[in-house]
Amino acid sequence: MCGIIGYVGNKEAYSILLKGLEKLEYRGYDSAGICTASNNQLHLQKVKGRVAGLEQFTLPGTRGISHTRWATHGPPSDKNAHPFLDMANQFTVVHNGIIENYLELKEMLRQDGVQFSSDTDSEVIVHLLAKYYTGDVKEAVRQVVTMLHGAYAICVVHKDHNEIVGARNGSPLIVGVGEQENFLASDISAVVEHTRNVVYVNDFELVRITPLEVQVTGFDGLMKPLEISRVHWDVQQAQKQGYKHFMLKELHDQPAVVEEQLNVNFDIGFTPNSIHIVACGGAGFAGVLGEYVIEHIAKMPTRFYHGSEFRYRNPIVSSNDLVLVISQSGETADTLAAVRMAKEKGAHTLGIINVVGSTIARECHNVIYSRAGSEVSVASTKAFLAQIISMYQVAYHLAGSKFTFLGYKELIEHLLRLNDRIKELAQKYFLYPNFIYIGRNRNYAIAQEGALKLKEIAYIHAEAYHAGELKHGPLALVSEEMPTFAICPQDEFYAKTFSNIEEVKARSGKVITLATEGDENITKVSDDVIYIPKVDPMLYPLLETVPVHLFAYHIADLKECDIDKPRNLAKSVTVE
């Protein structure tokens, strides 16, 4: 979940590392730090809180490593911020991941007289390096990684060596290959303004970079061929371009996204007996929608699983099945574990991934790259929309045809013009502390997404329910103080959902309804209505996302929340 970047070259490292951290801050923002090396000395600066806290400082040196933290072991604080130094100030280390056996390692080191300065699991790494170093940094790293249990990407600098050594097992790490300079980083965004040539480091690999050289070896010490990829990245997409927040900007990117996504071609390669969809968070709600859509259109048994639960239930998966995984980052730890388990069971794997060259994309048998482009806001919007379009594309592909949606771009543009109307509703409702979201069948997936966004960015308790399940318990929550957001387009579930809304109104509940244009009856049971255009009933979820995202956005903005970087969250979840 943390972000790391290292630089070695002929330029001053501090400003390069600082800018790189700013690009990686979506991965965690509990604390940040930079360590540089010059004149056989290490220079360290760490702060609790955002990367911006480092802007007032500078450190000398043309090599260094840096880190932005999402706390797992120990609270956010200066002392728990990375990088860490050993007791002799020879080594500095940054780490992304979790060292599961750190307590045993810590006790062993304490018996050697090591004094620890933090509460973290990561600090054991730097002290182990000091213990096993005999003059060769890469060899010391190779010895230490054999002792670590868990997930990690690490970068290591020694004060006397003009190099950085990295290692990966379970957490992402890439090399940026430049001209007389090289980089190590958690992802491409941190280095793309300097180079578009990258090397994807795989699990159980070490990498050594100097200003002029990149070497990759296995944990067994054997050299690996250097495979340099050229990335195509629109740097402009990672700018706000005048919008108040990245989330709002990314919402307005969606007309272009849907146009690109509808043109994606792919071939799964075989016809499965059944389909298992695995994803986490918002991508999981795209998976829930996929479960309904694929079964309805392709007539194939389909089941959704949360990534964090899939491999712990010993799922019944055969070689004739398709395991379809969805991940914006392509690095989600639980989803990656599901891919590996599915392949062990002989199943075919397909990834719906936004980041080209990511670990899950490389490990799946087939991949569909969603065309959302760079997404900076932690709360996903345009990537989520691309994911749910992909669910329709998969469904129609399995049914032997191609998904089309004429005029879809223009419909998204129309929905974005509802911004002012939805902002007015947000002003009416932003002080309510609790919300219920309801929908049936396909619409339930969007109800889940709407509730998640309200929780994520506005810190409001919101729960989504199947509309028909209200009477089985959740109806007890309904009151004038707990509004219900109902998704009720004119589809085959309309009459039933309408009745569920009436049940809420009968108990004095306030109702906001997302409904089809021209539906006057819905106003009789709703306090407020957001209208969306009339389309084929199967397609309504593809329109519903924009209003629910805008509603959450404006409520969070009115509450003056940190919309792009909500508390306690990170965009790329690379730990279990």
C-alpha positions, 0 to 999 in steps of 0.5 A: 500500500505504501509508495517507494521511489529511488534515484541514482544518477548525476542530478540532485536526488532530493527534488526528484524523489519529492516529486516522485512521492507526490505522484505516489501519495495515493498509495498512502499518506500517513507519513513520508521520508527521504534519505540521500547519500553523499560524501559517504554519509546518509542524510535523512528527513522524515515527517508525519503526514503528507508529502508536502511536509518535506517541501521545506527541506532539502538534502544533498546527494545524487542518489537516495530513496524515499517512501510515503506510508500507509500504516500497518504496524505502528501508528502514523508518526515521525519515528514510524516513517520510512526510510530506516537507518541501521545503528551505524548509519551505513544502510537505509531501507524503504519497504512496501508490504508486511513482514509476517515474521518480524517479531521473531527477527526482532527478538533475534536482533535484540539478542545481538544488542540491536536497539529499535527506533520504531514500532514497525515490521520494516525496521528489522530489514535494515538491521539484518542488512547491517548484520550480514553485510561483508562488502557486497550490498546485493549479496547482503540483500540476497541473504536477508530476503531468504529470511523474510516471510510475507510480502515486500518490495524494498530499496536499499542504499549503502553510504559507500556504494553508488548504487541502489539494490531492490528486491521484490516478493509480492509487492510491486516494483519497477525500474525506470531506465534513463540516460545516465540515471536510473530509478526504482519505484512502486509504479510508473507514475513516479518516473514517467516524466523522466523516462518511459523505458521500464523493467518490470521486476518479478517476484523473487528477483533482485535488481541493482541499479547504478547511473549507467547499469541495470542488473536483474538476478533471481534470489538464487543469484542467477542473472536474468535477461533485461526486458525493457518495455516502452510505456505509453502514458499521458502525463496530462491525464495525471493533472487536475486541469483546472478542476477542484479535485481529481475525482471531479476531473476524472468524472468528466474524463468519462465521455472519452473513456466510454468511447475508448472502452467500447472499441476494445477487442479481445478474445477469451479463447475458449468457452467455459463451463462456469465463471468465477468473478473475483475482485475487491472494493469497488471493483467487486461491485463491478463483479457483482454486476458482472454476475447478473449480466453474464448469467442473463446474456451468456446463459452461463453459471456465474458467481462473484467472490470477494478477493479476500475470501476466495482462496480461503473457502477452497473454491470448486474450480476446474480446468473448464472454468474461467476465473475472471479478476478485476483490478484497477491497479493490477497489484491488489494482493488478494486478487493476485492470490486468487489468480495464482490459486486458480492457475494451480487448479488448472482454470483459465484466468482473465484479468480486467486491468487498468494498469498496463504491465502490472503483476496481475496483467502479466500473470493472467492467461488473458487480459482486457485493459480497461481504457480509463487511463491514469486515475489519481483519486483514491475513490475510483470513478472512471475506472469503475465505469470502464470495469462495468462496461467490460462486464457487458463486453465479456457477456456479449463475447461469451454469447457470440456477439459484440457489445454496442451502445450507440450514443453512449458517449453523449448520454454520459455527457448529458448525465454530467450536465446534471451536476448542478441539480445533484449539487442542490440535492447534496446541499439538502442532505449533506448533514445526515449521518446515515443513508440506506441505498437500495436496488434490485438485481443489476441495480443493486450493484450500483447501490453498493457502489453509491454507498461505498463512495459516500463512506469513502469520501464523505465519511458517512455511514451508508449501507446498500441492500437488495430492495426486497430485503428491506422488510427482513430487517433493515426497515427497522432503520428507516426514519426521518433521520435516515434517508434512502437512496433508491435506484428505480429505473423503468426496468423489469424490477420497477413495480417491485422496487416502487413498492419497496419505496412505498414501504419506506415512505409509509414509515416517514422515511425520506427518499431520493430516487434515481429514475427514468425520464418521464416517470411522473409516478415516482414523484408520488413516493419520492422526496427528490428525483434524479432522472436518467435517460430512457434506455434498454433496461439491461443498460441502466447500470451504465448510466446510474454510476455518474449520478451516484458518484456526483452525489457522493462527491458534492456531499463530501465537498460540502463537508470539506473532506479530503476527497482525493485522499480520504483518511485511512485509505490507499488506492493500491491495496498491495497487502492482505 
